[in-house]
Amino acid sequence: MLLFEHVDFRYRSRSELVIRGLTLGFGMGRTVLLGPNGAGKSTLLKLGAGILGPTSGSVSATSGVGWMPQTVTAFQGLTSREQVAYAAWMKGASRSDAWEEAAVRLRQVGLEDRQDIKATRLSGGQLRRVGLAQALATSPTLLLLDEPTAGLDPAQRNRFREILHGLPNEIGVVVSTHQVDDLSDSYERVAVMSAGRIVWFDTVPAFMGLGVVDSPRRAESSYEQILGRDV
Ligand SMILES: Nc1ncnc2c1ncn2[C@@H]1O[C@H](COP(=O)(O)OP(=O)(O)OP(=O)(O)O)[C@@H](O)[C@H]1O
């Protein structure tokens, strides 16, 4: 369980708050985090992962949180397996355990045949999967994924979705995205951010219920209803 209590956050270089009065808990199940550019989604996930600390309020996690950044960096000179093993080692695994863990996680994301390839030589979609394997290698009970499918072609996007579906139910997942299609298949809850606040948080059926009935763009119309304008 990851709990945000009365969290405000501002970047040092800026005067205004980017996260405002956030009180929210993420636990089991799959939550999609929607919101326009600059709403604060990445910042919220970084606060959840402990990459950033709140300006005021508190963020507490009762067990491991794994985070996948918006841009996964390929470590120069390292193979995929070495890169994933490094993440496990950083979290306290011994060298040999980290090495084994990396193989298991790369298999989990369907990259077993790429484990000895230099990470810098992977495709964009493969590198994202290495990023997911890195997050999984820390044995989290909650995964925070920042726009994991942005910029991927439809086949790679589907591949990523299948991998998420294949994760054990005990792992909670929060995914920030701009893609509002097929929410029902992939998620149970929807959180919508706007200007640093969570302005909506409920189940997928409740979210879909806001939209124009029978519209093929029903999810988008729900999203527009919440934000009160065209998006
Ligand atoms: N390192 C930083 N320093 C200063 N301001 C930042 C920094 N990172 C983000 N911001 C600002 O904080 C606000 C929230 O940004 P954030 O990246 O969290 O939004 P987002 O909802 O993830 O956006 P997007 O959908 O475009 O990824 C924006 O106004 C952004 O310009």
PDBQT file of the ligand as one rigid body, heavy atoms in Angstrom, charges set to zero:
ROOT
HETATM    1  N1  LIG A 301      12.518  18.856 -13.119  1.00  0.00    +0.000 N 
HETATM    2  C1  LIG A 301      11.567  19.791 -13.185  1.00  0.00    +0.000 A 
HETATM    3  N2  LIG A 301      11.827  21.057 -12.812  1.00  0.00    +0.000 NA
HETATM    4  C2  LIG A 301      10.882  22.023 -12.852  1.00  0.00    +0.000 A 
HETATM    5  N3  LIG A 301       9.612  21.807 -13.254  1.00  0.00    +0.000 NA
HETATM    6  C3  LIG A 301       9.291  20.557 -13.640  1.00  0.00    +0.000 A 
HETATM    7  C4  LIG A 301      10.246  19.492 -13.633  1.00  0.00    +0.000 A 
HETATM    8  N4  LIG A 301       9.619  18.366 -14.066  1.00  0.00    +0.000 NA
HETATM    9  C5  LIG A 301       8.347  18.708 -14.340  1.00  0.00    +0.000 A 
HETATM   10  N5  LIG A 301       8.149  20.021 -14.082  1.00  0.00    +0.000 N 
HETATM   11  C6  LIG A 301       6.873  20.760 -14.241  1.00  0.00    +0.000 C 
HETATM   12  O1  LIG A 301       5.935  20.194 -13.332  1.00  0.00    +0.000 OA
HETATM   13  C7  LIG A 301       4.633  20.144 -13.910  1.00  0.00    +0.000 C 
HETATM   14  C8  LIG A 301       4.131  18.715 -13.907  1.00  0.00    +0.000 C 
HETATM   15  O2  LIG A 301       4.949  17.945 -14.760  1.00  0.00    +0.000 OA
HETATM   16  P1  LIG A 301       4.790  16.363 -14.900  1.00  0.00    +0.000 P 
HETATM   17  O3  LIG A 301       5.871  15.889 -15.794  1.00  0.00    +0.000 OA
HETATM   18  O4  LIG A 301       4.669  15.748 -13.549  1.00  0.00    +0.000 OA
HETATM   19  O5  LIG A 301       3.363  16.280 -15.640  1.00  0.00    +0.000 OA
HETATM   20  P2  LIG A 301       2.715  15.069 -16.444  1.00  0.00    +0.000 P 
HETATM   21  O6  LIG A 301       1.273  15.066 -16.074  1.00  0.00    +0.000 OA
HETATM   22  O7  LIG A 301       3.480  13.830 -16.212  1.00  0.00    +0.000 OA
HETATM   23  O8  LIG A 301       2.883  15.560 -17.948  1.00  0.00    +0.000 OA
HETATM   24  P3  LIG A 301       3.066  14.695 -19.312  1.00  0.00    +0.000 P 
HETATM   25  O9  LIG A 301       1.742  14.043 -19.563  1.00  0.00    +0.000 OA
HETATM   26  O10 LIG A 301       3.381  15.741 -20.309  1.00  0.00    +0.000 OA
HETATM   27  O11 LIG A 301       4.178  13.723 -19.076  1.00  0.00    +0.000 OA
HETATM   28  C9  LIG A 301       4.783  20.741 -15.325  1.00  0.00    +0.000 C 
HETATM   29  O12 LIG A 301       4.416  22.100 -15.242  1.00  0.00    +0.000 OA
HETATM   30  C10 LIG A 301       6.261  20.591 -15.617  1.00  0.00    +0.000 C 
HETATM   31  O13 LIG A 301       6.695  21.613 -16.478  1.00  0.00    +0.000 OA
ENDROOT
TORSDOF 0
